[in-house]
């Protein structure tokens, strides 16, 4: 049985628990502000379990973060407990990819939520560009979230999600509406968390989406992007600065001593 009370307390949600668009939007805004994207376990060579109880233990009771498979699995469990109709989907990530890079596998989890005759894409686990609102599953219309503008465009038998950045549309990922099974996510999670060349095995990545600022950490580079366009960046000098950032900016306590994390970072 999913502990919906613990989830609502974790994200700071005290509103109605009925399957409405208002509820979906409220939860979608609170989740990435409270539970950051982070890949500490894959970086440290620790297994990532997708069992529902293991995900709840880590993200709710240990107050850790997680990456897409964990984040959206947790969101799915919460939405279903509230009575939403949810279908798991998967995507091929093309975010920041050069044109010549070969197409990668489906290693990103996202959700389709059907509600009152409409369908929405819900995704609180896309590290690098966390979303704070669901998107209507409608092609070729600009959709404004509280902090961003996005759109879905047709791509073969699926969709291409794009974000408006600096006046230009940037691709984030490609997905179809094929429902995914737990075994599909198990395979993607195993590859992402264990393959020697996986981005998540070789780099530290954290992101938190607060209403007023997007905070991101890539290895030792900390970036804060504010709603007014101001950007702050700095390079973390040592493990002490890393633990301060994890605790203060991301509200995360690492599972091991911070020195062990810092030693894994490129250039350290």
C-alpha positions as CSV (number, residue, x, y, z in Angstrom):
1,X,0.0,0.0,0.0
2,X,1.5,3.4,-1.1
3,X,1.9,5.9,1.8
4,X,0.1,8.9,0.2
5,X,0.3,10.8,3.5
6,X,4.1,10.6,3.5
7,X,4.3,11.7,-0.1
8,X,2.1,14.7,0.4
9,X,4.1,15.6,3.5
10,X,7.4,15.2,1.6
11,X,6.3,17.7,-1.2
12,X,4.3,20.0,1.1
13,X,0.9,19.3,-0.5
14,X,-2.2,19.8,1.7
15,X,-4.8,20.3,-1.0
16,X,-7.6,18.0,-2.3
17,X,-6.6,14.4,-3.2
18,X,-9.1,14.1,-6.0
19,X,-8.2,13.3,-9.6
20,X,-8.5,16.8,-11.1
21,X,-6.3,18.9,-13.3
22,X,-5.9,21.4,-10.4
23,X,-4.5,18.6,-8.2
24,X,-2.2,17.4,-11.0
25,X,-0.8,20.8,-11.6
26,X,-0.3,21.5,-7.9
27,X,1.6,18.3,-7.3
28,X,3.6,18.7,-10.5
29,X,4.8,22.1,-9.2
30,X,5.7,20.9,-5.7
31,X,7.4,17.6,-6.5
32,X,10.6,18.9,-8.3
33,X,10.9,21.7,-5.7
34,X,11.0,19.3,-2.8
35,X,12.5,16.1,-4.3
36,X,15.6,16.9,-6.4
37,X,16.9,15.0,-9.3
38,X,20.2,13.3,-8.3
39,X,22.3,10.4,-9.4
40,X,24.5,9.8,-6.4
41,X,23.9,6.0,-6.4
42,X,24.9,5.3,-10.0
43,X,27.9,7.6,-9.6
44,X,29.0,5.6,-6.6
45,X,28.3,2.2,-8.2
46,X,25.4,1.5,-5.9
47,X,22.4,-0.4,-7.2
48,X,19.2,1.5,-8.0
49,X,16.1,-0.4,-7.1
50,X,12.7,0.3,-8.8
51,X,10.7,-1.7,-6.3
52,X,8.0,0.6,-5.1
53,X,8.9,0.2,-1.4
54,X,12.6,0.8,-2.1
55,X,11.8,4.0,-4.1
56,X,9.5,5.3,-1.3
57,X,12.1,4.4,1.4
58,X,14.8,6.4,-0.5
59,X,12.9,9.4,-1.7
60,X,10.4,9.8,1.1
61,X,11.8,8.4,4.3
62,X,15.5,8.9,3.7
63,X,14.7,12.3,2.0
64,X,17.0,11.6,-0.9
65,X,16.4,12.5,-4.5
66,X,16.6,10.2,-7.6
67,X,16.6,10.1,-11.3
68,X,13.8,9.6,-13.8
69,X,12.9,6.0,-13.1
70,X,12.6,6.7,-9.4
71,X,11.0,10.1,-9.6
72,X,8.3,9.2,-12.1
73,X,7.6,5.9,-10.4
74,X,7.0,7.7,-7.2
75,X,4.8,10.3,-8.9
76,X,2.9,7.5,-10.7
77,X,2.2,5.7,-7.4
78,X,0.9,8.9,-5.8
79,X,-1.3,9.8,-8.7
80,X,-2.8,6.3,-8.9
81,X,-3.5,6.4,-5.2
82,X,-5.5,9.6,-5.8
83,X,-7.5,7.9,-8.6
84,X,-5.7,9.2,-11.7
85,X,-5.4,7.0,-14.8
86,X,-1.7,6.8,-15.5
87,X,0.3,5.0,-18.3
88,X,4.1,4.7,-18.2
89,X,5.9,5.8,-21.4
90,X,9.6,6.0,-22.4
91,X,11.7,8.4,-24.4
92,X,15.0,8.7,-26.3
93,X,16.9,11.7,-24.9
94,X,18.3,14.2,-27.4
95,X,18.8,17.1,-25.0
96,X,22.1,19.0,-25.8
97,X,23.1,16.2,-28.3
98,X,25.1,17.2,-31.4
99,X,23.4,16.4,-34.7
100,X,26.0,13.7,-35.6
101,X,25.5,11.7,-32.4
102,X,23.7,8.4,-33.1
103,X,20.2,8.0,-31.7
104,X,20.3,6.5,-28.2
105,X,18.1,3.9,-26.5
106,X,14.9,4.6,-24.6
107,X,16.3,5.5,-21.2
108,X,13.9,8.1,-20.0
109,X,10.7,7.4,-18.1
110,X,7.7,9.7,-18.4
111,X,3.9,9.4,-17.7
112,X,0.7,9.9,-19.6
113,X,-2.2,11.0,-17.5
114,X,-5.8,10.7,-18.9
115,X,-8.2,13.0,-17.3
116,X,-11.7,14.1,-18.3
117,X,-11.3,13.2,-21.9
118,X,-7.9,14.9,-22.3
119,X,-4.4,13.5,-22.1
120,X,-1.4,15.1,-20.4
121,X,2.3,14.3,-20.3
122,X,3.6,14.4,-16.7
123,X,7.3,14.2,-16.0
124,X,9.2,15.3,-12.8
125,X,12.4,13.4,-13.6
126,X,14.0,14.9,-16.7
127,X,17.4,16.1,-15.2
128,X,18.8,19.1,-17.0
129,X,15.4,20.7,-17.6
130,X,13.0,19.7,-14.9
131,X,9.4,20.6,-15.6
132,X,7.0,22.2,-13.1
133,X,3.8,21.5,-14.9
134,X,2.1,18.8,-17.0
135,X,1.8,19.4,-20.8
136,X,-1.4,18.7,-22.8
137,X,-0.8,15.8,-25.2
138,X,-1.6,18.1,-28.2
139,X,0.9,18.7,-31.0
140,X,2.1,22.1,-32.4
141,X,0.8,24.5,-29.7
142,X,3.0,26.5,-27.3
143,X,2.3,25.6,-23.7
144,X,3.4,28.0,-20.9
145,X,4.2,26.5,-17.5
146,X,4.7,28.8,-14.5
147,X,8.4,29.2,-15.6
148,X,8.9,27.9,-19.1
149,X,7.4,27.6,-22.6
150,X,7.3,24.2,-24.3
151,X,5.6,22.4,-27.1
152,X,5.1,18.9,-28.6
153,X,5.6,18.4,-32.3
154,X,4.8,15.3,-34.3
155,X,7.8,13.0,-35.0
156,X,6.9,9.9,-37.0
157,X,4.6,7.8,-34.9
158,X,5.4,9.8,-31.8
159,X,6.3,13.2,-30.5
160,X,9.3,15.5,-30.0
161,X,9.3,17.6,-26.9
162,X,10.9,21.0,-27.3
163,X,11.7,23.9,-24.9
164,X,11.9,27.6,-25.9
165,X,15.3,28.7,-24.7
166,X,16.8,32.1,-25.7
167,X,14.2,32.5,-28.4
168,X,14.9,29.2,-30.1
169,X,13.3,25.7,-29.8
170,X,15.6,23.1,-28.3
171,X,14.8,19.4,-28.4
172,X,14.6,17.5,-25.1
173,X,13.4,14.0,-26.0
174,X,11.5,11.8,-28.4
175,X,8.7,9.5,-27.2
176,X,5.8,7.4,-28.5
177,X,2.6,6.5,-26.8
178,X,3.5,2.8,-26.5
179,X,2.7,1.7,-22.9
180,X,5.8,0.4,-21.1
181,X,6.0,-2.6,-18.8
182,X,8.0,-2.9,-15.6
183,X,10.5,-5.0,-17.5
184,X,11.1,-2.2,-19.9
185,X,12.1,0.2,-17.1
186,X,14.1,-2.5,-15.4
187,X,16.2,-2.9,-18.5
188,X,16.6,0.9,-19.0
189,X,17.5,1.4,-15.4
190,X,20.1,-1.4,-15.4
191,X,21.7,0.1,-18.5
192,X,21.6,3.7,-17.2
193,X,22.9,2.9,-13.7
194,X,25.6,0.3,-14.6
195,X,26.9,0.7,-18.2
196,X,30.6,1.9,-18.0
197,X,29.9,4.7,-20.5
198,X,26.6,5.9,-19.0
199,X,26.5,9.6,-18.3
200,X,25.1,8.8,-14.9
201,X,28.0,6.5,-13.9
202,X,30.7,9.1,-14.7
203,X,29.2,12.5,-13.7
204,X,27.4,14.0,-10.7
205,X,24.1,15.6,-11.7
206,X,21.6,17.3,-9.5
207,X,18.8,19.7,-10.2
208,X,16.0,21.3,-8.2
209,X,13.2,23.4,-9.6
210,X,12.0,26.0,-7.2
211,X,9.4,28.6,-8.2
212,X,12.0,31.4,-8.3
213,X,15.1,29.6,-9.4
214,X,16.4,26.5,-11.2
215,X,19.4,25.1,-9.3
216,X,21.7,22.7,-11.1
217,X,25.0,20.9,-10.3
218,X,27.1,19.2,-13.0
219,X,30.2,17.7,-11.3
220,X,31.7,20.7,-9.6
221,X,29.9,23.5,-11.5
222,X,26.9,24.9,-9.6
223,X,24.5,27.0,-11.6
224,X,21.5,29.0,-10.4
225,X,19.1,30.4,-13.1
226,X,16.6,32.9,-11.7
227,X,13.3,33.9,-13.2
228,X,14.4,37.4,-14.0
229,X,17.2,36.1,-16.3
230,X,20.0,36.4,-13.8
231,X,22.5,33.5,-13.7
232,X,25.0,32.7,-11.0
233,X,27.7,30.1,-11.4
234,X,30.7,28.9,-9.4
235,X,33.0,25.9,-9.2
236,X,33.0,23.9,-6.0
237,X,36.6,23.8,-4.6
238,X,36.4,20.8,-2.3
239,X,34.3,18.2,-0.5
240,X,33.3,20.7,2.2
241,X,31.8,23.0,-0.4
242,X,30.1,20.0,-2.0
243,X,28.4,18.8,1.2
244,X,27.3,22.4,1.9
245,X,25.7,22.6,-1.6
246,X,24.0,19.2,-1.3
247,X,22.5,20.1,2.0
248,X,21.7,23.7,1.5
249,X,20.8,24.0,-2.2
250,X,19.4,20.5,-2.8
251,X,18.3,19.3,0.7
252,X,20.1,16.0,0.1
253,X,22.3,14.0,2.5
254,X,24.6,11.8,0.5
255,X,24.7,8.1,1.4
256,X,28.5,8.1,1.9
257,X,31.1,10.6,3.1
258,X,31.3,13.5,0.7
259,X,35.0,12.9,0.0
260,X,34.1,9.7,-1.7
261,X,31.7,11.6,-4.0
262,X,34.1,14.4,-4.7
263,X,36.9,11.9,-5.6
264,X,34.6,10.5,-8.4
265,X,34.2,13.9,-10.1
266,X,36.2,14.6,-13.3
267,X,39.0,17.0,-12.6
268,X,39.1,16.4,-8.9
